[in-house]
Amino acid sequence: MARIAIVKVRSPHDVEWQLPPFLDSALGLVGLSHLRDRLRETSGQPFMPQLTLPYLAALGERYNEAHGTDHEFVLVDDRPERVRLAGRGLDMVWFTAVTPTIEAVYRLSDRARRDGMRTVIGGIHATTLPDEAGEHADAVALGEGEDTVSQILADWDRSGRLAPRYGGRPGCSLDHLPVPRWRDAELADYCPWVVPVQTSRGCRNACHFCSTTRYQGARRRHRPVQDIVDEIRLLQDRGVVTDEKTIFFTDNNIVSDTDHRRGVQDTRYARELFAALEPLGVVWTGQGEINVADDPELTELMVRSGCINLLVGFESIQQENLSSVGKPSNHVETYVRQIETLQRHGVAIIGCFIFGLDHDGPEVFAHTAEFIERYIEVPQISLLTPFPGTPLHRRMVREGQLLGKEWSSFDITHVTFRPRSMSPEALERGYHALGRRLFSWPAILARSLRYAMRPTVHTNLSFASRFTSVLAPNLIYGNLCRIGREAAAPAPRRGLLTRTMRWQPG
């Protein structure tokens, strides 16, 4: 038997929820004490936990059941300075990391190895740069966990040793995946607001700035709809999914399968999924293309199935920018009509905008602010970031645009390159000024109230639920804009997630 820690290191990007004193008082004054109490109770937790830890543990448990072993899994999700691994009887440590956290993971892995533990580093950064990661770990796990967990455990059971590399096969099947192990009673507060559920992987479109195609492949792979329904019902039975929580579907585009270079837009899976979700009575948020609004029947299905927020990658309000990053699906001239169609059906728009694109001059901030203030409920603004492995990164290396920043700066809130149409300093100043404008208290409350009070074709939510569904992500995205620029938030008063998992089958 091995005792294994599965570790996710938090970055400032994993915003730990805090209830601002102003909001605490205001909610009491307007008669929303129930909402205030819930916000107080969840203080200190990430607003949306990642699926990775419970899912890797479920894969490990599936191996135990298949091979009659009894490996233990200790889940650790915390800031790097609070992660403690020595003295806990650990045989192995599995780290999952993205680019902004990889340097902290390297330090922790080096320390764990000095303390006699075997370490494995996986995730998108290690998959992209395995030689770099291999300098800090006994093994590197490439690609998706379905390929690697059983191989690692089998090698340990046979010899107590690890191979230098695991995985790397593209595109595993998504049929009959294990249910992430949220169900342990001690884990109930790990997802107090949002419960992630995966429906598919892969993307054919390969936008220049996006790493999805590099990591998950260009072929679209779907989970069987019945598997998703069964998982949600099980999570409802276990009290993980409740009426007060929102499901977040991790699909990159839940409304259709697209290949815009070939003119393909297939909505068959989306229709089947939405029809199956409707009887479950859940509310959900997903990521999807704004052109779902051009299909009245699909929009109706989506809303009736429980969609209250749709996260849309607008990226820019300049068409030439969209063409330059390989995103032909977006057409700026149709944005307003499509947004208003979804809003009439009660869907709040989480609009994602990137700054620092090739045609962005200093005026882009004011123009985009005006668009957001008029049409968007929840803005998510970020700086163009050339993540390793993407076409954007390769181009910037070739053209000498990178600034030589450390990986921890690649967090979508720091300038890591020289833009073509403004200076790095102008990009940074404009971004933070825009954040202050969009995420002032008057601006946040105005957007939240506008959504909560808007007459819509479909809505089964209370005023408080609608208000909260816009207020909470506005607070989170506002905090992201302040990363590294303002005083750090106070330390959370709740404990970190550090649990020993010894589940029974089923």
N, C-alpha and C positions, 0 to 999 in steps of 0.2 A: 504493500500500500504506500502511496505517496501522499504527502500533504502539500497541496499546491495553492499558492496565492495567485489569483487573477487580478491584475492591477491596472486600473485606469488612472492616470495622473491628470488632475484637473488643471486647466489653464484659466486665466482670467476670462476667457471666452465662455467657460462653463459657469455662467452667472449664478451665484447662490442667492436665492430669493430673500429679500429683506423688505419688510413693510415700512415705508417711510413714515415718520411721525406725523407729517401733514396729512397723509392719506388715512392713517389710523384715526385721527380726530375727525376728519371730514366724513368718513363712512358712518361713524357714530351719530353725527349731527343729522345726516339725511336718512336715518332709519335703516341703514344696511349693517346692523350689528352682527348678523349671522355671517355675512361676507367678511367683515373685519376680523371676527374670531377665527375663521378659516385661514385667512391670510397670516394671522399671528401664529397659528399652529404650524404652518408650513415654512416659517422663517428658517433660513439656513440651508434649505434643500435646493438642489438644482431645479430650475423650472421644468426642464424636460430631461430626464435621465437618458443616457445612451442605452441602446439595446444590447451592447456588446457583452457586458459582464454576465447578466442572467442567461444570455444565449450561449456563450462559451461554457458556462457551468452546466447548462442543459445538455450540450454535446458531450461533456465529460461524464455526466450521469448516464446518458445513453450508452456510452462505452462500458461503464460499470455494469449496467444491466445485461449487456450482450456478452461480457467476458467474465462475469462473476467476481469482479474486483471491487475494492472498497476505497477508492481514492477519495480524499477529502478536498473540498474546494473552499478557499477563504477569499471572499470578495473584498477588494479594497478600492474605494473611489474617494480620493482626497487630494488636497494640494500637496505638492512634492515635499514641502518642508514638514508635513505632518505624517508622511508615510513611514511606518516603522515595520521592518521585516525581520530584523535580527531577534533572536531569542524566542521565536514563536514555533520552533520545531518544523520549519518549512524545508522541504526537499527541493522544490522547484518554484520558480516565479515566472508567470506568463505576463508579459507587458503588452498592452495594446496601445498604440500611439499614433497620433497624427503629427503633421509637421511642426505646429507650434509647441508641442509638448515633448518632441523627441530628444532634445538636449537634456531635459530633466530626467527622462527615462534612461538615457545613457548613464547619467551619474548614479541613479539608483541601481541600475543593473550592475555597474562596476562594483559598487559597494556590496551588493548581495553576493556577487561571485567571490569577493574577498572574504566574506563571512561563510563561505562553504556551500552556498546554494547554486543550483544550476538555473540558468535563466534562458528564456526564449523571448524574443521581441517580434511582434507581428503588427499588422495594420498597414495602412496605405503607404506611409512613408518608408517603412522597412521593405515593403514589396517593391517600391520604386527604386530604392537605393540599398539593396541587400548587402553589398560589400561594406558600406559605411556602418550599417547596423551590426554586421557580423564582427566588427572590432570590439563591440561592447556586450556580446552575448555568446552563450554556448551554442545557440541555434537561432536561426531566423525563419519565421513562418511566413511564407509567401501566399498572397491571395486570401481566399475565403476559408473560414474555420472548419467547414465540413471536410476539407481536404487535409487538414493538419492535426486536429485534436487527436483523432484515433491513431495516427501515425506516431505522434509524440508519446502517447501513453503506451502503445505497443512496444516501442523501443525501450522505454523505461522498464516495462515489465520483463522484457527479455534479458536486458543487460545492465540496466541502471545508467545507460549512456544515451547521449543524443547525437543525431547526425547534424552536420553544420546547416543544412537547409531542409525545409519541409514544404510540401505543397507546390504550387505553381501551375497546376492544371487549370485551364480556363473553363469557366461555365459549368459548375456542378448543377445537378438537378435540384429544384426547390420543392419537389414532392415530399410530403410527409416529414417536414422539419419538426424537431422537437419544440414544444412550447417553452419559451424562456421562463426561467424559474422565479417568476415574481411571487409565487403563491405562498412562500414561507411567511408566517405571520410577522416575523421581525423585519421583513422587507416591505411591508405595506406602505411605509412612508417614503420609500425611495422614488415613487412616482405619484406625488400628491396632487398634481394638476393634470399631467399629460402622460398617457400610456402609449409608447411606441409599438406599432405592429407593422411588420414588413409584408408587402404584397408582391414585389417583383424586384429584379435587379437588371442592370445593364441599360445602355442607351446607344442608339444608332447615330445620334446627331453630332457628338464629339465637338461641342463648342470649345474654342481654343483655350479658354481659361479653366475648363472643368476637367477633373480627374476621374469622373465616373467611368467613362469608356475605358480609360487606361487600367482601372482597377477591376471593374466588374465585367468588362467586355462590351462589344457592340451588339451582341445578340440579346434580345429581350427575353428574359426568363420569368415566368409567372408561377406563383404558388397556385395550386388548385383552390378555387373559390370555397369549396366546402371545407378545406383545411383552415382557411381564414375564419370562416363562420364558427367552426368548432373551437378554435382558439379563443375567439372573443367570448363565446358562451362559457367556456371554462373559466376565463378570467372574471366574467360576471359572477359565476357561482362562487368563486374564491374571494370576491370582494375587492379585486384589483381594479376592475372597470366598474365604475358606479355612475349614477346619474350626475354627480358633481364633477366628473372627470371627462376630459376630451381625449379621444383616440387620435394619435398622429400617425398617418400612414406614411411610411418612409420611402415609398415609391417616388422616383424622380418626376414622373408624369403619370398621375393616377387617372387622367381623363382619356388618354389614348396612347396607342403605340405609334410612334411617328418615325419617319425617315424623310426629312424634308428635302434632302438632296435628290431623292427619287420620287417625291410627291406622294408618299405613303402616309395615311392617317387612318389607323385601324382602331375602332372604338368597341369592338366586340367584347373584349375582356372587361372593359370598364362598365359596359351595360350589364353584363352578367354579375359583376361584383356589386354594383349599386342596387340591383334588384334583390340580391341576397342579404344586403345589409339592412334594408328597410324594416323587416320584421324585428330586428334586434333592438330597435329603439335607442341607438347610440347617437352621440354627436361626435363629429370628427372634423379634423383639419387635414388637408393634403396639399401636395405640390402638383401643379398642373399648368398647362398652357392656357392663356387667356382666351384663345379661340374656341374653347368649349362653349362660350356664350353664343357662338354662331350656329349651334345645334340645339334648337329649342327642346327637343325630346330628351337629349342627353342631359341638358341642364335641369330639366324637371326630375329626371331619375336621380341625379346627383343630390339635389336639394332634399328630395323626399327620403333619401337614404341617410340623411343626417349631417350633410356638409354645412358648416357654419362659417368656416374660414377657408380661403384658397390662397396658398402661397404661390405667387406668380413672379417668375423671373423676367420683369420688364427690361432690366439691365440699363436701358438708356431711353431718352426721349428724342434721340437723334438717329435717324435711319442709317446714316453712314457708319455710325459706331456699331450697330447691330451687324451690318455686312462685314465689318472688319474683324469681328470675333467669331464669324461662322455661325450666326444665329438667324437663319432666314425665316424662321417661323413667326417672328414678331413683325408687326406692321404698325408703325407709330400712328398712322392716320386712322386706324380702327380702334385704338386703345379706349377712347372715351365711350364710344358706343358699346363696346364689350364690357367695360367696367360697369356702366349703368345698368346693363341687362342683368348682370349677376347681383348687383346691389338691390334691384327690384325684387329679386327672389330671396333676399335675406342673407346673401353671402357677403361677408366682410372680406376685403382684399388686403392681404399681406403683400405689399409691393416691394420687390427687391431691386435695388438700383446700385450700379457699380460706377465709381468715379476714377478717372485716370485713364480712360480709354483714349484711343489715338486722336479723336476729334473733340475731346473735352478741353475747352479753354476755361479761363477763370469765370466766365459768365454762366457756366453750366450749373453752378450751385443754386443761383437765384432762380433760374428757369425751372430746374427740377423741383425746388421748394414750392414754387407756385403750383405746379402740377400736383404734387403730393397733397398740399393743403386743400386742394379742391376735390380730389378724387380718391384718395387712399386712406383707409382706416388705420393700417399699421405699416409704417415705413420701415424697411430694413436697408440701411445704407452701408456700403462697404467700399473699401479701396481695392482696386484691381490688384490681384496678388498672383504672381507667377509661380504657382506650386510646381515642385519638381515632377517631371514626367509628363507635363502638359505641353501641347504645342506652343502655348504662350511662353513658357519657360525656355524652351529650346530657341525660340525666336529672339528672346531678350538676351540670352547668352551669346547667340551668334552676332547680334547687333550691339553688344556691349552696354545694354541698358541697366543691368543689375547694379545695385549699390553695395553689394557685399555684406548685407546685413546677416545676423545670426538667424538660424531657423526659427527661434522664438518670436521673431518679428513678423513671420509669415502667418498672420492671424486675421487678415482682412481689415485691420484697423491701423496698421502702420505702413508708411511708404517704403517700399523695398526696391524701387526702380526709378529711372528717369523718364518721366512722361514726355510725349512728343510735342504737346501743345501748351505746356506750362512748366514751371519749375517744380521740383519736389517740394520746396517750401510752400509754394502757392497751393499745391494740391493738399498738403497737410493742413494749412490754415483754413482753406475753404471747406474741407471735410468737417473739421471740428466746429467751425462756425455754423455750418448747416445742422450738425447734431444739436447744438444749443438751441437753434431756432425750432427744429421739429419736435424736440423732446422737452420743451419747457412745460411746466404744469398746465398753464392755460391751453396749450396746443394739445396735450395728451387728453385732458378732460373734454375738450371740445370734440375731438374725434370719437371718444368713447360715448359721449352723450348723443352725438349725431347718429351713430349706428343703433344705439339702444332705442332711440325714439323714431327711427325712420319707418314709415309704413311699408310693408312688404307683402308680396304675394304669398310667401310661405314663411311662417315662423311659429314654432311651438315653445320658444324659450321665454322665460320671464325677463322683465326689465333688468334685474340684477345679473342674470346669466349673460345676457347680451352685453351689458356694460362691462362685465368682468372679462368676457372673451376678447375684448379689444383693449381694455385697460392693461391687463397683465402682460401681454406681449409687447405693448408699447413701453412699459417700464423696463422689460428685459432688454429690448433693442436699444433703448436710451442708455442703459448701463454699458452696453458694448461700445458705444461711441466714446465713452469716457475712459476706456482701458488705457492705463499708462499716462493719463493726462490729469487726473484728479485724484484726490485722496482715496485710498483704498476703502472699500466698504468694511464695516465692522465685522469681526469674526462671527460666524454663525453660532447660535447658542445650542443647536441640536448636534448630536454626535454624527461623525462620519459613518459611512456605510462600511462596516468591517464585520462580516458574519461568516461563521463556519457553516457550510452547507452539507448536510447529510440527509438527502431526501430518500423517500421511499418511491418505488416505481409508480408512475401514473400521476 
